């Protein structure tokens, strides 16, 4: 399934859903597919998704089909439970990675509160999920 990360920043290079000379009958399905891409992305960054797991092992199931951890994955979710110290995060059932403060340091008790919005970015160079806005 195509997702927003598959789109090209150059308009002319986005031909997968709306190829030149496509039939009129195909336009509706292509437009709906594009709307689905946008809706899944928006849901993943809107803060409506609730984490699962435990106070030290959070899980997230995204609306997008994310099957590998690529640099710059952004999610905004709400925590279902406060953290009880250092924590990990597993996205879509992939291997759990450390969930850390913005600066890369470990979370400490109380950094994450129940129902708190978390702006999370995957940093491929550190192989960690960084929580933006949570600082020492």
N, CA, C and O atoms as a GROMACS GRO file, in nm:
protein
  544
    1UNK      N    1   0.084  -0.116   0.000
    1UNK     CA    2   0.000   0.000   0.000
    1UNK      C    3   0.089   0.124   0.000
    1UNK      O    4   0.181   0.134   0.081
    2UNK      N    5   0.064   0.215  -0.089
    2UNK     CA    6   0.141   0.339  -0.096
    2UNK      C    7   0.106   0.430   0.021
    2UNK      O    8  -0.009   0.435   0.064
    3UNK      N    9   0.205   0.501   0.070
    3UNK     CA   10   0.184   0.595   0.181
    3UNK      C   11   0.247   0.729   0.146
    3UNK      O   12   0.313   0.742   0.043
    4UNK      N   13   0.228   0.827   0.231
    4UNK     CA   14   0.275   0.962   0.203
    4UNK      C   15   0.426   0.967   0.184
    4UNK      O   16   0.477   1.049   0.107
    5UNK      N   17   0.499   0.880   0.252
    5UNK     CA   18   0.644   0.877   0.237
    5UNK      C   19   0.687   0.828   0.099
    5UNK      O   20   0.803   0.843   0.061
    6UNK      N   21   0.594   0.769   0.023
    6UNK     CA   22   0.624   0.722  -0.112
    6UNK      C   23   0.606   0.831  -0.217
    6UNK      O   24   0.648   0.814  -0.332
    7UNK      N   25   0.546   0.944  -0.180
    7UNK     CA   26   0.523   1.052  -0.275
    7UNK      C   27   0.653   1.127  -0.300
    7UNK      O   28   0.741   1.132  -0.214
    8UNK      N   29   0.665   1.186  -0.418
    8UNK     CA   30   0.784   1.260  -0.456
    8UNK      C   31   0.758   1.409  -0.439
    8UNK      O   32   0.647   1.456  -0.463
    9UNK      N   33   0.860   1.484  -0.398
    9UNK     CA   34   0.842   1.628  -0.379
    9UNK      C   35   0.829   1.702  -0.512
    9UNK      O   36   0.781   1.815  -0.515
   10UNK      N   37   0.870   1.640  -0.622
   10UNK     CA   38   0.852   1.699  -0.754
   10UNK      C   39   0.719   1.651  -0.812
   10UNK      O   40   0.702   1.531  -0.837
   11UNK      N   41   0.626   1.742  -0.832
   11UNK     CA   42   0.492   1.707  -0.877
   11UNK      C   43   0.493   1.615  -0.999
   11UNK      O   44   0.419   1.516  -1.003
   12UNK      N   45   0.575   1.646  -1.097
   12UNK     CA   46   0.577   1.571  -1.222
   12UNK      C   47   0.619   1.425  -1.204
   12UNK      O   48   0.593   1.342  -1.291
   13UNK      N   49   0.683   1.394  -1.091
   13UNK     CA   50   0.728   1.257  -1.067
   13UNK      C   51   0.624   1.170  -0.997
   13UNK      O   52   0.647   1.050  -0.978
   14UNK      N   53   0.512   1.227  -0.960
   14UNK     CA   54   0.404   1.152  -0.895
   14UNK      C   55   0.306   1.104  -1.002
   14UNK      O   56   0.202   1.166  -1.026
   15UNK      N   57   0.340   0.993  -1.064
   15UNK     CA   58   0.258   0.942  -1.174
   15UNK      C   59   0.192   0.809  -1.143
   15UNK      O   60   0.118   0.756  -1.226
   16UNK      N   61   0.215   0.754  -1.026
   16UNK     CA   62   0.162   0.620  -0.994
   16UNK      C   63   0.010   0.618  -0.991
   16UNK      O   64  -0.052   0.528  -1.048
   17UNK      N   65  -0.051   0.715  -0.924
   17UNK     CA   66  -0.196   0.714  -0.911
   17UNK      C   67  -0.267   0.780  -1.028
   17UNK      O   68  -0.380   0.743  -1.060
   18UNK      N   69  -0.204   0.877  -1.092
   18UNK     CA   70  -0.265   0.951  -1.202
   18UNK      C   71  -0.171   0.952  -1.322
   18UNK      O   72  -0.118   1.057  -1.358
   19UNK      N   73  -0.150   0.836  -1.386
   19UNK     CA   74  -0.058   0.832  -1.500
   19UNK      C   75  -0.116   0.911  -1.618
   19UNK      O   76  -0.237   0.925  -1.632
   20UNK      N   77  -0.027   0.960  -1.702
   20UNK     CA   78  -0.070   1.028  -1.825
   20UNK      C   79  -0.160   0.935  -1.906
   20UNK      O   80  -0.135   0.814  -1.915
   21UNK      N   81  -0.261   0.990  -1.963
   21UNK     CA   82  -0.356   0.917  -2.050
   21UNK      C   83  -0.438   0.813  -1.976
   21UNK      O   84  -0.488   0.719  -2.038
   22UNK      N   85  -0.455   0.827  -1.845
   22UNK     CA   86  -0.539   0.731  -1.773
   22UNK      C   87  -0.684   0.749  -1.815
   22UNK      O   88  -0.726   0.858  -1.854
   23UNK      N   89  -0.759   0.643  -1.806
   23UNK     CA   90  -0.900   0.651  -1.845
   23UNK      C   91  -0.978   0.730  -1.742
   23UNK      O   92  -0.943   0.732  -1.624
   24UNK      N   93  -1.083   0.794  -1.787
   24UNK     CA   94  -1.167   0.873  -1.698
   24UNK      C   95  -1.224   0.786  -1.587
   24UNK      O   96  -1.238   0.831  -1.473
   25UNK      N   97  -1.257   0.661  -1.619
   25UNK     CA   98  -1.316   0.571  -1.520
   25UNK      C   99  -1.219   0.541  -1.405
   25UNK      O  100  -1.262   0.501  -1.296
   26UNK      N  101  -1.090   0.559  -1.428
   26UNK     CA  102  -0.990   0.529  -1.325
   26UNK      C  103  -0.963   0.646  -1.231
   26UNK      O  104  -0.904   0.628  -1.124
   27UNK      N  105  -1.006   0.766  -1.269
   27UNK     CA  106  -0.974   0.885  -1.190
   27UNK      C  107  -1.033   0.877  -1.049
   27UNK      O  108  -0.964   0.911  -0.952
   28UNK      N  109  -1.158   0.834  -1.037
   28UNK     CA  110  -1.220   0.828  -0.904
   28UNK      C  111  -1.142   0.739  -0.809
   28UNK      O  112  -1.114   0.780  -0.696
   29UNK      N  113  -1.105   0.620  -0.851
   29UNK     CA  114  -1.031   0.530  -0.763
   29UNK      C  115  -0.894   0.586  -0.728
   29UNK      O  116  -0.848   0.569  -0.616
   30UNK      N  117  -0.829   0.652  -0.822
   30UNK     CA  118  -0.698   0.711  -0.795
   30UNK      C  119  -0.710   0.826  -0.695
   30UNK      O  120  -0.626   0.839  -0.606
   31UNK      N  121  -0.812   0.907  -0.710
   31UNK     CA  122  -0.833   1.018  -0.617
   31UNK      C  123  -0.864   0.964  -0.478
   31UNK      O  124  -0.816   1.018  -0.378
   32UNK      N  125  -0.944   0.858  -0.471
   32UNK     CA  126  -0.976   0.799  -0.341
   32UNK      C  127  -0.851   0.739  -0.276
   32UNK      O  128  -0.834   0.748  -0.154
   33UNK      N  129  -0.764   0.679  -0.355
   33UNK     CA  130  -0.640   0.624  -0.301
   33UNK      C  131  -0.553   0.736  -0.243
   33UNK      O  132  -0.493   0.719  -0.137
   34UNK      N  133  -0.546   0.849  -0.313
   34UNK     CA  134  -0.468   0.962  -0.264
   34UNK      C  135  -0.530   1.017  -0.135
   34UNK      O  136  -0.457   1.051  -0.041
   35UNK      N  137  -0.662   1.025  -0.130
   35UNK     CA  138  -0.727   1.071  -0.007
   35UNK      C  139  -0.700   0.975   0.108
   35UNK      O  140  -0.684   1.019   0.222
   36UNK      N  141  -0.695   0.846   0.082
   36UNK     CA  142  -0.663   0.748   0.186
   36UNK      C  143  -0.522   0.768   0.239
   36UNK      O  144  -0.500   0.758   0.360
   37UNK      N  145  -0.426   0.795   0.150
   37UNK     CA  146  -0.288   0.822   0.191
   37UNK      C  147  -0.285   0.940   0.288
   37UNK      O  148  -0.222   0.934   0.394
   38UNK      N  149  -0.355   1.047   0.251
   38UNK     CA  150  -0.356   1.167   0.334
   38UNK      C  151  -0.427   1.143   0.468
   38UNK      O  152  -0.381   1.191   0.572
   39UNK      N  153  -0.537   1.068   0.466
   39UNK     CA  154  -0.612   1.041   0.588
   39UNK      C  155  -0.531   0.956   0.685
   39UNK      O  156  -0.532   0.982   0.806
   40UNK      N  157  -0.459   0.854   0.636
   40UNK     CA  158  -0.377   0.770   0.724
   40UNK      C  159  -0.263   0.851   0.786
   40UNK      O  160  -0.234   0.838   0.904
   41UNK      N  161  -0.200   0.935   0.704
   41UNK     CA  162  -0.092   1.020   0.754
   41UNK      C  163  -0.145   1.116   0.860
   41UNK      O  164  -0.084   1.132   0.966
   42UNK      N  165  -0.259   1.180   0.831
   42UNK     CA  166  -0.314   1.276   0.927
   42UNK      C  167  -0.348   1.208   1.059
   42UNK      O  168  -0.322   1.263   1.166
   43UNK      N  169  -0.406   1.090   1.053
   43UNK     CA  170  -0.441   1.018   1.176
   43UNK      C  171  -0.315   0.989   1.258
   43UNK      O  172  -0.318   0.996   1.381
   44UNK      N  173  -0.205   0.956   1.191
   44UNK     CA  174  -0.081   0.924   1.262
   44UNK      C  175  -0.014   1.046   1.324
   44UNK      O  176   0.071   1.030   1.412
   45UNK      N  177  -0.049   1.167   1.281
   45UNK     CA  178   0.014   1.286   1.339
   45UNK      C  179  -0.086   1.374   1.414
   45UNK      O  180  -0.053   1.487   1.451
   46UNK      N  181  -0.208   1.325   1.436
   46UNK     CA  182  -0.312   1.409   1.498
   46UNK      C  183  -0.327   1.388   1.648
   46UNK      O  184  -0.398   1.464   1.714
   47UNK      N  185  -0.263   1.286   1.703
   47UNK     CA  186  -0.273   1.261   1.846
   47UNK      C  187  -0.394   1.182   1.889
   47UNK      O  188  -0.424   1.176   2.008
   48UNK      N  189  -0.465   1.120   1.795
   48UNK     CA  190  -0.583   1.041   1.832
   48UNK      C  191  -0.548   0.897   1.866
   48UNK      O  192  -0.624   0.829   1.934
   49UNK      N  193  -0.433   0.850   1.819
   49UNK     CA  194  -0.392   0.711   1.844
   49UNK      C  195  -0.340   0.699   1.986
   49UNK      O  196  -0.259   0.780   2.032
   50UNK      N  197  -0.386   0.597   2.056
   50UNK     CA  198  -0.344   0.570   2.194
   50UNK      C  199  -0.239   0.460   2.193
   50UNK      O  200  -0.251   0.362   2.119
   51UNK      N  201  -0.136   0.477   2.274
   51UNK     CA  202  -0.034   0.372   2.286
   51UNK      C  203  -0.093   0.250   2.354
   51UNK      O  204  -0.200   0.257   2.416
   52UNK      N  205  -0.023   0.140   2.343
   52UNK     CA  206  -0.055   0.018   2.416
   52UNK      C  207   0.069  -0.027   2.489
   52UNK      O  208   0.166   0.048   2.501
   53UNK      N  209   0.067  -0.149   2.539
   53UNK     CA  210   0.185  -0.205   2.605
   53UNK      C  211   0.188  -0.176   2.753
   53UNK      O  212   0.085  -0.175   2.820
   54UNK      N  213   0.308  -0.152   2.803
   54UNK     CA  214   0.330  -0.133   2.947
   54UNK      C  215   0.396   0.001   2.973
   54UNK      O  216   0.424   0.077   2.880
   55UNK      N  217   0.421   0.031   3.100
   55UNK     CA  218   0.484   0.156   3.140
   55UNK      C  219   0.632   0.162   3.103
   55UNK      O  220   0.694   0.268   3.114
   56UNK      N  221   0.689   0.050   3.059
   56UNK     CA  222   0.828   0.050   3.013
   56UNK      C  223   0.842  -0.004   2.871
   56UNK      O  224   0.951   0.000   2.814
   57UNK      N  225   0.734  -0.055   2.814
   57UNK     CA  226   0.736  -0.110   2.678
   57UNK      C  227   0.613  -0.068   2.601
   57UNK      O  228   0.517  -0.143   2.590
   58UNK      N  229   0.617   0.054   2.547
   58UNK     CA  230   0.504   0.107   2.473
   58UNK      C  231   0.494   0.042   2.334
   58UNK      O  232   0.594   0.002   2.276
   59UNK      N  233   0.372   0.033   2.284
   59UNK     CA  234   0.348  -0.014   2.148
   59UNK      C  235   0.258   0.086   2.077
   59UNK      O  236   0.176   0.152   2.140
   60UNK      N  237   0.276   0.095   1.947
   60UNK     CA  238   0.191   0.180   1.864
   60UNK      C  239   0.158   0.102   1.737
   60UNK      O  240   0.245   0.041   1.676
   61UNK      N  241   0.032   0.105   1.700
   61UNK     CA  242  -0.011   0.054   1.571
   61UNK      C  243  -0.053   0.175   1.488
   61UNK      O  244  -0.155   0.238   1.517
   62UNK      N  245   0.025   0.205   1.386
   62UNK     CA  246  -0.004   0.323   1.304
   62UNK      C  247  -0.114   0.294   1.203
   62UNK      O  248  -0.145   0.179   1.173
   63UNK      N  249  -0.173   0.401   1.152
   63UNK     CA  250  -0.271   0.387   1.045
   63UNK      C  251  -0.201   0.361   0.912
   63UNK      O  252  -0.257   0.294   0.824
   64UNK      N  253  -0.080   0.413   0.897
   64UNK     CA  254  -0.002   0.391   0.776
   64UNK      C  255   0.058   0.252   0.777
   64UNK      O  256   0.076   0.192   0.883
   65UNK      N  257   0.089   0.202   0.661
   65UNK     CA  258   0.157   0.075   0.647
   65UNK      C  259   0.307   0.100   0.657
   65UNK      O  260   0.375   0.112   0.555
   66UNK      N  261   0.359   0.108   0.779
   66UNK     CA  262   0.502   0.130   0.802
   66UNK      C  263   0.562  -0.005   0.836
   66UNK      O  264   0.530  -0.064   0.940
   67UNK      N  265   0.650  -0.054   0.748
   67UNK     CA  266   0.706  -0.188   0.767
   67UNK      C  267   0.855  -0.188   0.795
   67UNK      O  268   0.915  -0.293   0.818
   68UNK      N  269   0.916  -0.068   0.793
   68UNK     CA  270   1.058  -0.058   0.828
   68UNK      C  271   1.081   0.076   0.895
   68UNK      O  272   1.007   0.172   0.871
   69UNK      N  273   1.183   0.082   0.978
   69UNK     CA  274   1.213   0.205   1.049
   69UNK      C  275   1.307   0.290   0.965
   69UNK      O  276   1.427   0.265   0.959
   70UNK      N  277   1.249   0.390   0.902
   70UNK     CA  278   1.326   0.481   0.818
   70UNK      C  279   1.342   0.613   0.892
   70UNK      O  280   1.257   0.652   0.972
   71UNK      N  281   1.451   0.682   0.865
   71UNK     CA  282   1.479   0.810   0.929
   71UNK      C  283   1.362   0.905   0.911
   71UNK      O  284   1.306   0.918   0.802
   72UNK      N  285   1.327   0.972   1.018
   72UNK     CA  286   1.228   1.078   1.010
   72UNK      C  287   1.083   1.036   1.023
   72UNK      O  288   0.995   1.117   0.998
   73UNK      N  289   1.055   0.912   1.060
   73UNK     CA  290   0.916   0.874   1.085
   73UNK      C  291   0.865   0.962   1.198
   73UNK      O  292   0.928   0.972   1.303
   74UNK      N  293   0.751   1.026   1.176
   74UNK     CA  294   0.691   1.114   1.276
   74UNK      C  295   0.555   1.060   1.316
   74UNK      O  296   0.474   1.022   1.231
   75UNK      N  297   0.531   1.056   1.445
   75UNK     CA  298   0.402   1.015   1.501
   75UNK      C  299   0.366   1.109   1.614
   75UNK      O  300   0.453   1.155   1.689
   76UNK      N  301   0.238   1.139   1.626
   76UNK     CA  302   0.188   1.209   1.743
   76UNK      C  303   0.078   1.121   1.800
   76UNK      O  304  -0.025   1.100   1.737
   77UNK      N  305   0.103   1.069   1.921
   77UNK     CA  306   0.011   0.975   1.985
   77UNK      C  307  -0.015   1.022   2.128
   77UNK      O  308   0.047   1.116   2.176
   78UNK      N  309  -0.107   0.955   2.194
   78UNK     CA  310  -0.133   0.980   2.336
   78UNK      C  311  -0.094   0.857   2.416
   78UNK      O  312  -0.118   0.744   2.374
   79UNK      N  313  -0.033   0.880   2.531
   79UNK     CA  314   0.012   0.767   2.614
   79UNK      C  315  -0.104   0.714   2.697
   79UNK      O  316  -0.183   0.790   2.754
   80UNK      N  317  -0.114   0.583   2.703
   80UNK     CA  318  -0.220   0.518   2.781
   80UNK      C  319  -0.182   0.499   2.927
   80UNK      O  320  -0.266   0.472   3.012
   81UNK      N  321  -0.052   0.513   2.956
   81UNK     CA  322  -0.002   0.492   3.091
   81UNK      C  323   0.125   0.576   3.109
   81UNK      O  324   0.200   0.598   3.014
   82UNK      N  325   0.146   0.623   3.231
   82UNK     CA  326   0.269   0.698   3.262
   82UNK      C  327   0.388   0.602   3.261
   82UNK      O  328   0.376   0.485   3.295
   83UNK      N  329   0.503   0.655   3.220
   83UNK     CA  330   0.622   0.569   3.221
   83UNK      C  331   0.672   0.552   3.365
   83UNK      O  332   0.655   0.638   3.451
   84UNK      N  333   0.735   0.436   3.386
   84UNK     CA  334   0.789   0.408   3.520
   84UNK      C  335   0.942   0.408   3.518
   84UNK      O  336   1.006   0.352   3.607
   85UNK      N  337   0.999   0.470   3.417
   85UNK     CA  338   1.145   0.478   3.403
   85UNK      C  339   1.181   0.467   3.255
   85UNK      O  340   1.105   0.509   3.168
   86UNK      N  341   1.299   0.411   3.228
   86UNK     CA  342   1.341   0.392   3.090
   86UNK      C  343   1.234   0.312   3.016
   86UNK      O  344   1.168   0.226   3.074
   87UNK      N  345   1.218   0.343   2.886
   87UNK     CA  346   1.112   0.276   2.810
   87UNK      C  347   1.156   0.246   2.668
   87UNK      O  348   1.253   0.303   2.617
   88UNK      N  349   1.084   0.155   2.607
   88UNK     CA  350   1.104   0.123   2.466
   88UNK      C  351   0.973   0.147   2.392
   88UNK      O  352   0.867   0.164   2.454
   89UNK      N  353   0.982   0.146   2.259
   89UNK     CA  354   0.864   0.161   2.176
   89UNK      C  355   0.873   0.063   2.060
   89UNK      O  356   0.975   0.054   1.992
   90UNK      N  357   0.765  -0.010   2.038
   90UNK     CA  358   0.754  -0.099   1.923
   90UNK      C  359   0.648  -0.042   1.831
   90UNK      O  360   0.533  -0.025   1.872
   91UNK      N  361   0.685  -0.014   1.707
   91UNK     CA  362   0.593   0.040   1.607
   91UNK      C  363   0.550  -0.072   1.514
   91UNK      O  364   0.633  -0.137   1.451
   92UNK      N  365   0.421  -0.095   1.506
   92UNK     CA  366   0.362  -0.195   1.415
   92UNK      C  367   0.423  -0.333   1.432
   92UNK      O  368   0.439  -0.406   1.333
   93UNK      N  369   0.457  -0.370   1.554
   93UNK     CA  370   0.509  -0.503   1.582
   93UNK      C  371   0.656  -0.523   1.550
   93UNK      O  372   0.708  -0.633   1.564
   94UNK      N  373   0.724  -0.416   1.506
   94UNK     CA  374   0.868  -0.428   1.479
   94UNK      C  375   0.945  -0.432   1.610
   94UNK      O  376   0.889  -0.406   1.717
   95UNK      N  377   1.072  -0.464   1.602
   95UNK     CA  378   1.158  -0.471   1.720
   95UNK      C  379   1.152  -0.341   1.799
   95UNK      O  380   1.162  -0.233   1.742
   96UNK      N  381   1.135  -0.352   1.929
   96UNK     CA  382   1.128  -0.234   2.016
   96UNK      C  383   1.262  -0.161   2.017
   96UNK      O  384   1.369  -0.222   2.019
   97UNK      N  385   1.252  -0.030   2.016
   97UNK     CA  386   1.370   0.058   2.021
   97UNK      C  387   1.355   0.149   2.142
   97UNK      O  388   1.243   0.173   2.188
   98UNK      N  389   1.465   0.202   2.195
   98UNK     CA  390   1.456   0.292   2.310
   98UNK      C  391   1.368   0.414   2.276
   98UNK      O  392   1.377   0.472   2.168
   99UNK      N  393   1.285   0.450   2.371
   99UNK     CA  394   1.206   0.572   2.366
   99UNK      C  395   1.274   0.669   2.462
   99UNK      O  396   1.280   0.644   2.582
  100UNK      N  397   1.326   0.780   2.408
  100UNK     CA  398   1.413   0.867   2.486
  100UNK      C  399   1.365   1.011   2.482
  100UNK      O  400   1.276   1.048   2.405
  101UNK      N  401   1.426   1.091   2.566
  101UNK     CA  402   1.400   1.235   2.565
  101UNK      C  403   1.449   1.296   2.434
  101UNK      O  404   1.518   1.232   2.356
  102UNK      N  405   1.412   1.419   2.413
  102UNK     CA  406   1.449   1.491   2.292
  102UNK      C  407   1.598   1.488   2.267
  102UNK      O  408   1.642   1.473   2.152
  103UNK      N  409   1.680   1.502   2.373
  103UNK     CA  410   1.826   1.507   2.359
  103UNK      C  411   1.891   1.369   2.350
  103UNK      O  412   2.013   1.359   2.338
  104UNK      N  413   1.809   1.262   2.356
  104UNK     CA  414   1.861   1.127   2.346
  104UNK      C  415   1.886   1.060   2.480
  104UNK      O  416   1.920   0.941   2.484
  105UNK      N  417   1.870   1.133   2.590
  105UNK     CA  418   1.889   1.072   2.721
  105UNK      C  419   1.767   0.988   2.758
  105UNK      O  420   1.657   1.010   2.707
  106UNK      N  421   1.789   0.893   2.847
  106UNK     CA  422   1.681   0.802   2.887
  106UNK      C  423   1.567   0.877   2.955
  106UNK      O  424   1.588   0.978   3.022
  107UNK      N  425   1.447   0.825   2.937
  107UNK     CA  426   1.332   0.876   3.012
  107UNK      C  427   1.351   0.844   3.159
  107UNK      O  428   1.414   0.743   3.194
  108UNK      N  429   1.297   0.928   3.246
  108UNK     CA  430   1.294   0.900   3.388
  108UNK      C  431   1.147   0.898   3.431
  108UNK      O  432   1.060   0.945   3.359
  109UNK      N  433   1.121   0.842   3.547
  109UNK     CA  434   0.985   0.831   3.598
  109UNK      C  435   0.914   0.966   3.588
  109UNK      O  436   0.967   1.068   3.632
  110UNK      N  437   0.796   0.966   3.530
  110UNK     CA  438   0.715   1.086   3.521
  110UNK      C  439   0.736   1.170   3.397
  110UNK      O  440   0.667   1.271   3.379
  111UNK      N  441   0.829   1.133   3.309
  111UNK     CA  442   0.846   1.209   3.185
  111UNK      C  443   0.722   1.198   3.096
  111UNK      O  444   0.684   1.294   3.029
  112UNK      N  445   0.659   1.082   3.097
  112UNK     CA  446   0.538   1.058   3.018
  112UNK      C  447   0.421   1.041   3.114
  112UNK      O  448   0.426   0.959   3.205
  113UNK      N  449   0.317   1.119   3.093
  113UNK     CA  450   0.199   1.115   3.177
  113UNK      C  451   0.084   1.046   3.105
  113UNK      O  452   0.085   1.036   2.982
  114UNK      N  453  -0.014   1.000   3.180
  114UNK     CA  454  -0.133   0.938   3.119
  114UNK      C  455  -0.203   1.041   3.031
  114UNK      O  456  -0.225   1.155   3.072
  115UNK      N  457  -0.236   0.999   2.910
  115UNK     CA  458  -0.310   1.080   2.811
  115UNK      C  459  -0.228   1.196   2.755
  115UNK      O  460  -0.283   1.283   2.688
  116UNK      N  461  -0.098   1.198   2.781
  116UNK     CA  462  -0.011   1.304   2.731
  116UNK      C  463   0.014   1.285   2.582
  116UNK      O  464   0.045   1.174   2.538
  117UNK      N  465   0.000   1.392   2.502
  117UNK     CA  466   0.039   1.382   2.362
  117UNK      C  467   0.192   1.368   2.352
  117UNK      O  468   0.266   1.440   2.418
  118UNK      N  469   0.236   1.275   2.270
  118UNK     CA  470   0.379   1.253   2.248
  118UNK      C  471   0.411   1.275   2.101
  118UNK      O  472   0.354   1.210   2.014
  119UNK      N  473   0.503   1.367   2.075
  119UNK     CA  474   0.550   1.393   1.939
  119UNK      C  475   0.679   1.312   1.927
  119UNK      O  476   0.781   1.347   1.987
  120UNK      N  477   0.672   1.205   1.850
  120UNK     CA  478   0.781   1.108   1.843
  120UNK      C  479   0.843   1.107   1.704
  120UNK      O  480   0.772   1.102   1.603
  121UNK      N  481   0.975   1.112   1.699
  121UNK     CA  482   1.048   1.107   1.572
  121UNK      C  483   1.152   0.995   1.582
  121UNK      O  484   1.228   0.988   1.679
  122UNK      N  485   1.154   0.908   1.479
  122UNK     CA  486   1.256   0.803   1.477
  122UNK      C  487   1.386   0.860   1.421
  122UNK      O  488   1.386   0.920   1.314
  123UNK      N  489   1.494   0.841   1.495
  123UNK     CA  490   1.626   0.887   1.454
  123UNK      C  491   1.707   0.764   1.414
  123UNK      O  492   1.750   0.687   1.500
  124UNK      N  493   1.728   0.745   1.285
  124UNK     CA  494   1.798   0.626   1.235
  124UNK      C  495   1.944   0.624   1.279
  124UNK      O  496   2.001   0.517   1.298
  125UNK      N  497   2.006   0.741   1.296
  125UNK     CA  498   2.147   0.742   1.334
  125UNK      C  499   2.168   0.696   1.478
  125UNK      O  500   2.275   0.643   1.510
  126UNK      N  501   2.069   0.715   1.565
  126UNK     CA  502   2.081   0.668   1.703
  126UNK      C  503   2.001   0.540   1.725
  126UNK      O  504   2.017   0.473   1.827
  127UNK      N  505   1.915   0.504   1.628
  127UNK     CA  506   1.826   0.388   1.638
  127UNK      C  507   1.736   0.398   1.761
  127UNK      O  508   1.715   0.301   1.834
  128UNK      N  509   1.683   0.521   1.780
  128UNK     CA  510   1.595   0.548   1.894
  128UNK      C  511   1.476   0.632   1.848
  128UNK      O  512   1.481   0.701   1.747
  129UNK      N  513   1.368   0.622   1.926
  129UNK     CA  514   1.253   0.710   1.909
  129UNK      C  515   1.270   0.826   2.007
  129UNK      O  516   1.275   0.804   2.128
  130UNK      N  517   1.279   0.947   1.955
  130UNK     CA  518   1.297   1.066   2.039
  130UNK      C  519   1.162   1.132   2.062
  130UNK      O  520   1.086   1.153   1.968
  131UNK      N  521   1.132   1.165   2.190
  131UNK     CA  522   1.010   1.237   2.226
  131UNK      C  523   1.042   1.386   2.229
  131UNK      O  524   1.107   1.435   2.322
  132UNK      N  525   0.996   1.458   2.128
  132UNK     CA  526   1.022   1.601   2.122
  132UNK      C  527   0.945   1.670   2.235
  132UNK      O  528   0.831   1.635   2.264
  133UNK      N  529   1.010   1.766   2.297
  133UNK     CA  530   0.948   1.842   2.405
  133UNK      C  531   0.973   1.783   2.543
  133UNK      O  532   0.947   1.850   2.643
  134UNK      N  533   1.022   1.661   2.551
  134UNK     CA  534   1.057   1.606   2.682
  134UNK      C  535   1.207   1.625   2.701
  134UNK      O  536   1.289   1.562   2.634
  135UNK      N  537   1.238   1.713   2.794
  135UNK     CA  538   1.379   1.748   2.820
  135UNK      C  539   1.411   1.724   2.966
  135UNK      O  540   1.323   1.702   3.049
  136UNK      N  541   1.538   1.729   2.995
  136UNK     CA  542   1.585   1.707   3.133
  136UNK      C  543   1.540   1.818   3.225
  136UNK      O  544   1.570   1.816   3.344
   0.00000   0.00000   0.00000
